Amino acid sequence: MNNLGQDYFVGDIHGNYALLIEQLKRVQFNFNVDRLFAVGDIIDRGEQSEKCLELLIEPWFHSVLGNHEYLFLQGFDNHDCWEILQKNGGQWIKRWFDTPSKLLAWAHLVRIKMPLSMSVKTEFGIIGITHAEAPADWHELESLKVNEKSIIPLIWQRRNLIEPSGTVIYNIDAVVHGHNSLESPVIINNQLWIDTLQKTGSLTILKDSEVFELTKGKY
């Protein structure tokens, strides 16, 4: 729990470092004591993917893995993944093909700093984070065997948003996702999708209290 400052949650940043910093200053984010939790896809599309990767070094910044970071990692073993990435806003990696050590350093950062899920303890309850969606029981993530089959739903799947079953995510108070481009945050049961950048040109940044205000009474 953050006993010194506020905890914030942000949607897919997609290489828009300057916009992120501008909006954080607008909400009076305190870089010394506050924390920011991102839902993944911090790279691609925008002009500052490199700066967004460097955010992983900052003590105030935390993020789960998104499908764009997954493709970035997979590209080291299968260059077809980098081809897919470049067709989806990842042209920035071409600037570093002659400096593979830099790409490897960023890949190392992604591997050690971007887990598939996070649980954030707040004074209001525990907020879970995955990029795309979560299993019906949050505890399943604790015993998850990490392989391609188990990763895909967490970073790619849209079923919980497109075809909501009416069930909540159990053993967690609220869950925040990105991945789906929206005009405004969408709340279904105790899940909240906050990827608004592509549709609006603006990042959704919410305090932990706002996450609970939005999801309260929805399930």
Secondary structure, DSSP 8 states (H G I E B T S, - for coil): --SSS-EEEE---TT-HHHHHHHHHHTT--TTT-EEEE-S--SSSSS-HHHHHHGGGSTTEEE---HHHHHHHHTTT-HHHHHHHHHTT-GGGGGGTT-HHHHHHHHHHHHHH--S-EEEEETTEEEEE-SS---SBGGGGGG---SHHHHHHHHH--HHHHS--S---BTSSEEEE--S--SS-EEETTEEE---HHHHSS--EEEHHHHHHHHTT--
